Amino acid sequence: MGLIKLIIVVLVIWLGFSLFKKLRKPKNSLDQNPPSGSKMLACSVCDMRIPENEAIIQNGKVYCSKEHLE
Ligand SMILES: [Zn+2]
C-alpha cells in the first residue's frame, strides 16, 4: 500500500511541476530575430559595417552614427 501512495505523491508533484513550468515558460517571440537578408553598409568615416536600415545615408555617403555624419 505504501508504494501506491508514493507513486500518487510523485505523480501529483510531477503534474504540479509540469504545470508550473508551463505557466512560467517565457514567451518565445519569433519576431525578435534580426531581419535576414538585410544589406550591410560600411561607414565612410570608420568603415564599420552596419545594417542598411540603421545606417544614415546623406549625399550618397554612409554613416554609422550622427557623430560621423558631422
Ligand atoms: Zn562611423
PDB file of the backbone (N, CA, C, O) and the ligand in Angstrom, with CONECT records:
HET     ZN  A 101       1
ATOM      1  N   MET A   1       0.835  -1.215   0.000  1.00  0.00           N
ATOM      2  CA  MET A   1       0.000   0.000   0.000  1.00  0.00           C
ATOM      3  C   MET A   1       0.865   1.260   0.000  1.00  0.00           C
ATOM      4  O   MET A   1       0.513   2.270  -0.609  1.00  0.00           O
ATOM      5  N   GLY A   2       1.968   1.185   0.672  1.00  0.00           N
ATOM      6  CA  GLY A   2       2.877   2.326   0.755  1.00  0.00           C
ATOM      7  C   GLY A   2       3.413   2.743  -0.600  1.00  0.00           C
ATOM      8  O   GLY A   2       3.617   3.927  -0.868  1.00  0.00           O
ATOM      9  N   LEU A   3       3.641   1.741  -1.459  1.00  0.00           N
ATOM     10  CA  LEU A   3       4.200   2.019  -2.789  1.00  0.00           C
ATOM     11  C   LEU A   3       3.219   2.801  -3.650  1.00  0.00           C
ATOM     12  O   LEU A   3       3.609   3.726  -4.362  1.00  0.00           O
ATOM     13  N   ILE A   4       1.953   2.431  -3.586  1.00  0.00           N
ATOM     14  CA  ILE A   4       0.916   3.131  -4.372  1.00  0.00           C
ATOM     15  C   ILE A   4       0.811   4.586  -3.929  1.00  0.00           C
ATOM     16  O   ILE A   4       0.700   5.495  -4.752  1.00  0.00           O
ATOM     17  N   LYS A   5       0.847   4.787  -2.634  1.00  0.00           N
ATOM     18  CA  LYS A   5       0.805   6.144  -2.064  1.00  0.00           C
ATOM     19  C   LYS A   5       1.971   6.981  -2.592  1.00  0.00           C
ATOM     20  O   LYS A   5       1.818   8.145  -2.964  1.00  0.00           O
ATOM     21  N   LEU A   6       3.141   6.338  -2.609  1.00  0.00           N
ATOM     22  CA  LEU A   6       4.359   7.010  -3.073  1.00  0.00           C
ATOM     23  C   LEU A   6       4.232   7.396  -4.543  1.00  0.00           C
ATOM     24  O   LEU A   6       4.610   8.496  -4.945  1.00  0.00           O
ATOM     25  N   ILE A   7       3.686   6.459  -5.346  1.00  0.00           N
ATOM     26  CA  ILE A   7       3.503   6.719  -6.787  1.00  0.00           C
ATOM     27  C   ILE A   7       2.546   7.895  -6.986  1.00  0.00           C
ATOM     28  O   ILE A   7       2.789   8.764  -7.822  1.00  0.00           O
ATOM     29  N   ILE A   8       1.465   7.915  -6.217  1.00  0.00           N
ATOM     30  CA  ILE A   8       0.471   9.002  -6.322  1.00  0.00           C
ATOM     31  C   ILE A   8       1.111  10.344  -5.951  1.00  0.00           C
ATOM     32  O   ILE A   8       0.904  11.356  -6.621  1.00  0.00           O
ATOM     33  N   VAL A   9       1.888  10.326  -4.871  1.00  0.00           N
ATOM     34  CA  VAL A   9       2.553  11.556  -4.414  1.00  0.00           C
ATOM     35  C   VAL A   9       3.510  12.060  -5.493  1.00  0.00           C
ATOM     36  O   VAL A   9       3.538  13.250  -5.809  1.00  0.00           O
ATOM     37  N   VAL A  10       4.291  11.139  -6.051  1.00  0.00           N
ATOM     38  CA  VAL A  10       5.261  11.504  -7.109  1.00  0.00           C
ATOM     39  C   VAL A  10       4.523  12.048  -8.326  1.00  0.00           C
ATOM     40  O   VAL A  10       4.946  13.031  -8.934  1.00  0.00           O
ATOM     41  N   LEU A  11       3.416  11.398  -8.674  1.00  0.00           N
ATOM     42  CA  LEU A  11       2.624  11.813  -9.834  1.00  0.00           C
ATOM     43  C   LEU A  11       2.064  13.221  -9.631  1.00  0.00           C
ATOM     44  O   LEU A  11       2.097  14.051 -10.540  1.00  0.00           O
ATOM     45  N   VAL A  12       1.553  13.476  -8.433  1.00  0.00           N
ATOM     46  CA  VAL A  12       0.963  14.791  -8.122  1.00  0.00           C
ATOM     47  C   VAL A  12       2.050  15.869  -8.180  1.00  0.00           C
ATOM     48  O   VAL A  12       1.831  16.955  -8.718  1.00  0.00           O
ATOM     49  N   ILE A  13       3.223  15.556  -7.620  1.00  0.00           N
ATOM     50  CA  ILE A  13       4.345  16.510  -7.642  1.00  0.00           C
ATOM     51  C   ILE A  13       4.772  16.773  -9.091  1.00  0.00           C
ATOM     52  O   ILE A  13       5.010  17.915  -9.485  1.00  0.00           O
ATOM     53  N   TRP A  14       4.864  15.699  -9.868  1.00  0.00           N
ATOM     54  CA  TRP A  14       5.288  15.828 -11.264  1.00  0.00           C
ATOM     55  C   TRP A  14       4.284  16.669 -12.061  1.00  0.00           C
ATOM     56  O   TRP A  14       4.666  17.519 -12.867  1.00  0.00           O
ATOM     57  N   LEU A  15       3.006  16.416 -11.821  1.00  0.00           N
ATOM     58  CA  LEU A  15       1.945  17.168 -12.517  1.00  0.00           C
ATOM     59  C   LEU A  15       1.992  18.648 -12.147  1.00  0.00           C
ATOM     60  O   LEU A  15       1.886  19.525 -13.004  1.00  0.00           O
ATOM     61  N   GLY A  16       2.154  18.897 -10.858  1.00  0.00           N
ATOM     62  CA  GLY A  16       2.238  20.272 -10.385  1.00  0.00           C
ATOM     63  C   GLY A  16       3.454  20.982 -10.939  1.00  0.00           C
ATOM     64  O   GLY A  16       3.393  22.157 -11.300  1.00  0.00           O
ATOM     65  N   PHE A  17       4.560  20.255 -11.001  1.00  0.00           N
ATOM     66  CA  PHE A  17       5.797  20.835 -11.507  1.00  0.00           C
ATOM     67  C   PHE A  17       5.707  21.151 -12.997  1.00  0.00           C
ATOM     68  O   PHE A  17       6.165  22.201 -13.446  1.00  0.00           O
ATOM     69  N   SER A  18       5.108  20.227 -13.763  1.00  0.00           N
ATOM     70  CA  SER A  18       4.979  20.452 -15.206  1.00  0.00           C
ATOM     71  C   SER A  18       4.019  21.599 -15.497  1.00  0.00           C
ATOM     72  O   SER A  18       4.204  22.354 -16.451  1.00  0.00           O
ATOM     73  N   LEU A  19       2.994  21.718 -14.664  1.00  0.00           N
ATOM     74  CA  LEU A  19       2.046  22.822 -14.805  1.00  0.00           C
ATOM     75  C   LEU A  19       2.724  24.145 -14.485  1.00  0.00           C
ATOM     76  O   LEU A  19       2.506  25.153 -15.157  1.00  0.00           O
ATOM     77  N   PHE A  20       3.557  24.122 -13.441  1.00  0.00           N
ATOM     78  CA  PHE A  20       4.295  25.313 -13.018  1.00  0.00           C
ATOM     79  C   PHE A  20       5.263  25.756 -14.112  1.00  0.00           C
ATOM     80  O   PHE A  20       5.409  26.944 -14.398  1.00  0.00           O
ATOM     81  N   LYS A  21       5.917  24.768 -14.712  1.00  0.00           N
ATOM     82  CA  LYS A  21       6.870  25.062 -15.798  1.00  0.00           C
ATOM     83  C   LYS A  21       6.160  25.665 -17.002  1.00  0.00           C
ATOM     84  O   LYS A  21       6.673  26.568 -17.662  1.00  0.00           O
ATOM     85  N   LYS A  22       4.948  25.135 -17.274  1.00  0.00           N
ATOM     86  CA  LYS A  22       4.147  25.624 -18.399  1.00  0.00           C
ATOM     87  C   LYS A  22       3.772  27.095 -18.191  1.00  0.00           C
ATOM     88  O   LYS A  22       3.817  27.908 -19.114  1.00  0.00           O
ATOM     89  N   LEU A  23       3.402  27.407 -16.944  1.00  0.00           N
ATOM     90  CA  LEU A  23       2.977  28.769 -16.629  1.00  0.00           C
ATOM     91  C   LEU A  23       4.146  29.745 -16.630  1.00  0.00           C
ATOM     92  O   LEU A  23       3.997  30.909 -17.002  1.00  0.00           O
ATOM     93  N   ARG A  24       5.304  29.261 -16.212  1.00  0.00           N
ATOM     94  CA  ARG A  24       6.480  30.130 -16.109  1.00  0.00           C
ATOM     95  C   ARG A  24       7.243  30.252 -17.424  1.00  0.00           C
ATOM     96  O   ARG A  24       8.187  31.035 -17.535  1.00  0.00           O
ATOM     97  N   LYS A  25       6.833  29.482 -18.404  1.00  0.00           N
ATOM     98  CA  LYS A  25       7.560  29.457 -19.681  1.00  0.00           C
ATOM     99  C   LYS A  25       7.561  30.841 -20.329  1.00  0.00           C
ATOM    100  O   LYS A  25       6.494  31.399 -20.583  1.00  0.00           O
ATOM    101  N   PRO A  26       8.719  31.392 -20.596  1.00  0.00           N
ATOM    102  CA  PRO A  26       8.746  32.713 -21.243  1.00  0.00           C
ATOM    103  C   PRO A  26       8.275  32.648 -22.684  1.00  0.00           C
ATOM    104  O   PRO A  26       8.473  31.659 -23.389  1.00  0.00           O
ATOM    105  N   LYS A  27       7.655  33.721 -23.086  1.00  0.00           N
ATOM    106  CA  LYS A  27       7.137  33.779 -24.452  1.00  0.00           C
ATOM    107  C   LYS A  27       8.296  33.904 -25.445  1.00  0.00           C
ATOM    108  O   LYS A  27       9.103  34.832 -25.389  1.00  0.00           O
ATOM    109  N   ASN A  28       8.337  32.953 -26.330  1.00  0.00           N
ATOM    110  CA  ASN A  28       9.380  32.994 -27.359  1.00  0.00           C
ATOM    111  C   ASN A  28       8.850  33.741 -28.571  1.00  0.00           C
ATOM    112  O   ASN A  28       8.142  33.183 -29.409  1.00  0.00           O
ATOM    113  N   SER A  29       9.204  34.999 -28.642  1.00  0.00           N
ATOM    114  CA  SER A  29       8.730  35.805 -29.756  1.00  0.00           C
ATOM    115  C   SER A  29       9.635  35.610 -30.959  1.00  0.00           C
ATOM    116  O   SER A  29      10.837  35.872 -30.908  1.00  0.00           O
ATOM    117  N   LEU A  30       9.041  35.152 -32.024  1.00  0.00           N
ATOM    118  CA  LEU A  30       9.800  34.882 -33.241  1.00  0.00           C
ATOM    119  C   LEU A  30      10.189  36.172 -33.956  1.00  0.00           C
ATOM    120  O   LEU A  30      11.129  36.193 -34.752  1.00  0.00           O
ATOM    121  N   ASP A  31       9.460  37.243 -33.667  1.00  0.00           N
ATOM    122  CA  ASP A  31       9.725  38.500 -34.371  1.00  0.00           C
ATOM    123  C   ASP A  31      10.942  39.243 -33.823  1.00  0.00           C
ATOM    124  O   ASP A  31      11.279  40.330 -34.293  1.00  0.00           O
ATOM    125  N   GLN A  32      11.613  38.632 -32.801  1.00  0.00           N
ATOM    126  CA  GLN A  32      12.804  39.276 -32.263  1.00  0.00           C
ATOM    127  C   GLN A  32      14.052  38.948 -33.089  1.00  0.00           C
ATOM    128  O   GLN A  32      15.107  39.555 -32.902  1.00  0.00           O
ATOM    129  N   ASN A  33      13.922  37.993 -33.992  1.00  0.00           N
ATOM    130  CA  ASN A  33      15.064  37.636 -34.831  1.00  0.00           C
ATOM    131  C   ASN A  33      15.435  38.798 -35.743  1.00  0.00           C
ATOM    132  O   ASN A  33      14.550  39.459 -36.286  1.00  0.00           O
ATOM    133  N   PRO A  34      16.709  39.054 -35.918  1.00  0.00           N
ATOM    134  CA  PRO A  34      17.084  40.145 -36.819  1.00  0.00           C
ATOM    135  C   PRO A  34      16.692  39.832 -38.248  1.00  0.00           C
ATOM    136  O   PRO A  34      16.780  38.685 -38.686  1.00  0.00           O
ATOM    137  N   PRO A  35      16.261  40.841 -38.969  1.00  0.00           N
ATOM    138  CA  PRO A  35      15.839  40.591 -40.346  1.00  0.00           C
ATOM    139  C   PRO A  35      16.982  40.057 -41.196  1.00  0.00           C
ATOM    140  O   PRO A  35      18.007  40.713 -41.382  1.00  0.00           O
ATOM    141  N   SER A  36      16.777  38.856 -41.703  1.00  0.00           N
ATOM    142  CA  SER A  36      17.826  38.248 -42.520  1.00  0.00           C
ATOM    143  C   SER A  36      17.776  38.812 -43.933  1.00  0.00           C
ATOM    144  O   SER A  36      16.714  39.196 -44.425  1.00  0.00           O
ATOM    145  N   GLY A  37      18.900  38.855 -44.558  1.00  0.00           N
ATOM    146  CA  GLY A  37      18.970  39.341 -45.924  1.00  0.00           C
ATOM    147  C   GLY A  37      19.044  40.846 -46.027  1.00  0.00           C
ATOM    148  O   GLY A  37      18.979  41.395 -47.126  1.00  0.00           O
ATOM    149  N   SER A  38      19.180  41.534 -44.883  1.00  0.00           N
ATOM    150  CA  SER A  38      19.313  42.985 -44.943  1.00  0.00           C
ATOM    151  C   SER A  38      20.740  43.349 -45.349  1.00  0.00           C
ATOM    152  O   SER A  38      21.710  42.727 -44.914  1.00  0.00           O
ATOM    153  N   LYS A  39      20.837  44.358 -46.180  1.00  0.00           N
ATOM    154  CA  LYS A  39      22.125  44.753 -46.734  1.00  0.00           C
ATOM    155  C   LYS A  39      22.995  45.412 -45.673  1.00  0.00           C
ATOM    156  O   LYS A  39      22.512  46.212 -44.872  1.00  0.00           O
ATOM    157  N   MET A  40      24.275  45.073 -45.671  1.00  0.00           N
ATOM    158  CA  MET A  40      25.211  45.694 -44.749  1.00  0.00           C
ATOM    159  C   MET A  40      25.976  46.790 -45.471  1.00  0.00           C
ATOM    160  O   MET A  40      26.484  46.587 -46.574  1.00  0.00           O
ATOM    161  N   LEU A  41      26.053  47.947 -44.840  1.00  0.00           N
ATOM    162  CA  LEU A  41      26.756  49.082 -45.433  1.00  0.00           C
ATOM    163  C   LEU A  41      27.943  49.466 -44.551  1.00  0.00           C
ATOM    164  O   LEU A  41      27.894  49.312 -43.331  1.00  0.00           O
ATOM    165  N   ALA A  42      29.002  49.965 -45.173  1.00  0.00           N
ATOM    166  CA  ALA A  42      30.187  50.384 -44.428  1.00  0.00           C
ATOM    167  C   ALA A  42      30.178  51.887 -44.243  1.00  0.00           C
ATOM    168  O   ALA A  42      29.930  52.641 -45.184  1.00  0.00           O
ATOM    169  N   CYS A  43      30.451  52.317 -43.018  1.00  0.00           N
ATOM    170  CA  CYS A  43      30.526  53.739 -42.715  1.00  0.00           C
ATOM    171  C   CYS A  43      31.702  54.357 -43.470  1.00  0.00           C
ATOM    172  O   CYS A  43      32.790  53.784 -43.517  1.00  0.00           O
ATOM    173  N   SER A  44      31.473  55.527 -44.059  1.00  0.00           N
ATOM    174  CA  SER A  44      32.531  56.166 -44.846  1.00  0.00           C
ATOM    175  C   SER A  44      33.580  56.832 -43.960  1.00  0.00           C
ATOM    176  O   SER A  44      34.611  57.272 -44.469  1.00  0.00           O
ATOM    177  N   VAL A  45      33.350  56.918 -42.669  1.00  0.00           N
ATOM    178  CA  VAL A  45      34.309  57.517 -41.734  1.00  0.00           C
ATOM    179  C   VAL A  45      35.150  56.429 -41.058  1.00  0.00           C
ATOM    180  O   VAL A  45      36.378  56.452 -41.145  1.00  0.00           O
ATOM    181  N   CYS A  46      34.494  55.480 -40.388  1.00  0.00           N
ATOM    182  CA  CYS A  46      35.229  54.474 -39.623  1.00  0.00           C
ATOM    183  C   CYS A  46      35.189  53.083 -40.256  1.00  0.00           C
ATOM    184  O   CYS A  46      35.798  52.151 -39.729  1.00  0.00           O
ATOM    185  N   ASP A  47      34.484  52.929 -41.373  1.00  0.00           N
ATOM    186  CA  ASP A  47      34.420  51.674 -42.117  1.00  0.00           C
ATOM    187  C   ASP A  47      33.704  50.559 -41.344  1.00  0.00           C
ATOM    188  O   ASP A  47      33.860  49.383 -41.672  1.00  0.00           O
ATOM    189  N   MET A  48      32.940  50.911 -40.347  1.00  0.00           N
ATOM    190  CA  MET A  48      32.196  49.915 -39.592  1.00  0.00           C
ATOM    191  C   MET A  48      30.984  49.454 -40.384  1.00  0.00           C
ATOM    192  O   MET A  48      30.303  50.246 -41.034  1.00  0.00           O
ATOM    193  N   ARG A  49      30.735  48.158 -40.314  1.00  0.00           N
ATOM    194  CA  ARG A  49      29.599  47.586 -41.052  1.00  0.00           C
ATOM    195  C   ARG A  49      28.318  47.741 -40.236  1.00  0.00           C
ATOM    196  O   ARG A  49      28.270  47.388 -39.057  1.00  0.00           O
ATOM    197  N   ILE A  50      27.296  48.267 -40.875  1.00  0.00           N
ATOM    198  CA  ILE A  50      26.013  48.478 -40.212  1.00  0.00           C
ATOM    199  C   ILE A  50      24.887  48.080 -41.160  1.00  0.00           C
ATOM    200  O   ILE A  50      25.006  48.245 -42.374  1.00  0.00           O
ATOM    201  N   PRO A  51      23.800  47.558 -40.609  1.00  0.00           N
ATOM    202  CA  PRO A  51      22.668  47.204 -41.479  1.00  0.00           C
ATOM    203  C   PRO A  51      22.085  48.431 -42.151  1.00  0.00           C
ATOM    204  O   PRO A  51      22.082  49.528 -41.592  1.00  0.00           O
ATOM    205  N   GLU A  52      21.591  48.224 -43.363  1.00  0.00           N
ATOM    206  CA  GLU A  52      21.086  49.332 -44.189  1.00  0.00           C
ATOM    207  C   GLU A  52      20.002  50.135 -43.472  1.00  0.00           C
ATOM    208  O   GLU A  52      19.968  51.361 -43.580  1.00  0.00           O
ATOM    209  N   ASN A  53      19.115  49.451 -42.739  1.00  0.00           N
ATOM    210  CA  ASN A  53      18.008  50.157 -42.069  1.00  0.00           C
ATOM    211  C   ASN A  53      18.474  50.998 -40.884  1.00  0.00           C
ATOM    212  O   ASN A  53      17.730  51.850 -40.399  1.00  0.00           O
ATOM    213  N   GLU A  54      19.721  50.761 -40.408  1.00  0.00           N
ATOM    214  CA  GLU A  54      20.243  51.534 -39.278  1.00  0.00           C
ATOM    215  C   GLU A  54      21.237  52.602 -39.737  1.00  0.00           C
ATOM    216  O   GLU A  54      21.630  53.468 -38.955  1.00  0.00           O
ATOM    217  N   ALA A  55      21.631  52.537 -40.978  1.00  0.00           N
ATOM    218  CA  ALA A  55      22.639  53.455 -41.482  1.00  0.00           C
ATOM    219  C   ALA A  55      22.036  54.821 -41.792  1.00  0.00           C
ATOM    220  O   ALA A  55      20.856  54.947 -42.117  1.00  0.00           O
ATOM    221  N   ILE A  56      22.884  55.833 -41.682  1.00  0.00           N
ATOM    222  CA  ILE A  56      22.478  57.200 -42.039  1.00  0.00           C
ATOM    223  C   ILE A  56      23.124  57.488 -43.393  1.00  0.00           C
ATOM    224  O   ILE A  56      24.347  57.520 -43.527  1.00  0.00           O
ATOM    225  N   ILE A  57      22.277  57.694 -44.374  1.00  0.00           N
ATOM    226  CA  ILE A  57      22.794  57.934 -45.724  1.00  0.00           C
ATOM    227  C   ILE A  57      22.525  59.383 -46.099  1.00  0.00           C
ATOM    228  O   ILE A  57      21.377  59.829 -46.114  1.00  0.00           O
ATOM    229  N   GLN A  58      23.586  60.108 -46.399  1.00  0.00           N
ATOM    230  CA  GLN A  58      23.461  61.508 -46.773  1.00  0.00           C
ATOM    231  C   GLN A  58      24.456  61.834 -47.881  1.00  0.00           C
ATOM    232  O   GLN A  58      25.640  61.508 -47.791  1.00  0.00           O
ATOM    233  N   ASN A  59      23.954  62.479 -48.922  1.00  0.00           N
ATOM    234  CA  ASN A  59      24.746  62.847 -50.108  1.00  0.00           C
ATOM    235  C   ASN A  59      25.478  61.637 -50.697  1.00  0.00           C
ATOM    236  O   ASN A  59      26.616  61.746 -51.155  1.00  0.00           O
ATOM    237  N   GLY A  60      24.810  60.496 -50.677  1.00  0.00           N
ATOM    238  CA  GLY A  60      25.374  59.287 -51.255  1.00  0.00           C
ATOM    239  C   GLY A  60      26.435  58.619 -50.401  1.00  0.00           C
ATOM    240  O   GLY A  60      27.053  57.647 -50.834  1.00  0.00           O
ATOM    241  N   LYS A  61      26.657  59.125 -49.193  1.00  0.00           N
ATOM    242  CA  LYS A  61      27.646  58.543 -48.292  1.00  0.00           C
ATOM    243  C   LYS A  61      26.958  57.895 -47.105  1.00  0.00           C
ATOM    244  O   LYS A  61      25.889  58.325 -46.671  1.00  0.00           O
ATOM    245  N   VAL A  62      27.593  56.855 -46.592  1.00  0.00           N
ATOM    246  CA  VAL A  62      27.018  56.083 -45.497  1.00  0.00           C
ATOM    247  C   VAL A  62      27.727  56.436 -44.194  1.00  0.00           C
ATOM    248  O   VAL A  62      28.954  56.522 -44.133  1.00  0.00           O
ATOM    249  N   TYR A  63      26.912  56.639 -43.145  1.00  0.00           N
ATOM    250  CA  TYR A  63      27.467  56.941 -41.829  1.00  0.00           C
ATOM    251  C   TYR A  63      26.844  56.008 -40.791  1.00  0.00           C
ATOM    252  O   TYR A  63      25.661  55.678 -40.872  1.00  0.00           O
ATOM    253  N   CYS A  64      27.655  55.586 -39.815  1.00  0.00           N
ATOM    254  CA  CYS A  64      27.156  54.655 -38.803  1.00  0.00           C
ATOM    255  C   CYS A  64      26.403  55.382 -37.703  1.00  0.00           C
ATOM    256  O   CYS A  64      25.507  54.814 -37.076  1.00  0.00           O
ATOM    257  N   SER A  65      26.762  56.627 -37.468  1.00  0.00           N
ATOM    258  CA  SER A  65      26.122  57.399 -36.386  1.00  0.00           C
ATOM    259  C   SER A  65      26.078  58.874 -36.739  1.00  0.00           C
ATOM    260  O   SER A  65      26.700  59.322 -37.703  1.00  0.00           O
ATOM    261  N   LYS A  66      25.339  59.609 -35.947  1.00  0.00           N
ATOM    262  CA  LYS A  66      25.216  61.066 -36.154  1.00  0.00           C
ATOM    263  C   LYS A  66      26.567  61.753 -35.951  1.00  0.00           C
ATOM    264  O   LYS A  66      26.844  62.782 -36.567  1.00  0.00           O
ATOM    265  N   GLU A  67      27.400  61.181 -35.087  1.00  0.00           N
ATOM    266  CA  GLU A  67      28.706  61.767 -34.795  1.00  0.00           C
ATOM    267  C   GLU A  67      29.588  61.760 -36.054  1.00  0.00           C
ATOM    268  O   GLU A  67      30.346  62.698 -36.302  1.00  0.00           O
ATOM    269  N   HIS A  68      29.474  60.698 -36.830  1.00  0.00           N
ATOM    270  CA  HIS A  68      30.280  60.596 -38.034  1.00  0.00           C
ATOM    271  C   HIS A  68      29.665  61.353 -39.216  1.00  0.00           C
ATOM    272  O   HIS A  68      30.319  61.576 -40.235  1.00  0.00           O
ATOM    273  N   LEU A  69      28.426  61.733 -39.062  1.00  0.00           N
ATOM    274  CA  LEU A  69      27.735  62.499 -40.105  1.00  0.00           C
ATOM    275  C   LEU A  69      28.294  63.913 -40.176  1.00  0.00           C
ATOM    276  O   LEU A  69      28.339  64.512 -41.251  1.00  0.00           O
ATOM    277  N   GLU A  70      28.721  64.449 -39.033  1.00  0.00           N
ATOM    278  CA  GLU A  70      29.205  65.830 -38.975  1.00  0.00           C
ATOM    279  C   GLU A  70      30.658  65.950 -39.408  1.00  0.00           C
ATOM    280  O   GLU A  70      31.212  67.049 -39.413  1.00  0.00           O
TER     281      GLU A  70
HETATM  282 ZN    ZN A 101      31.384  55.545 -38.480  1.00  0.00          ZN2+
END
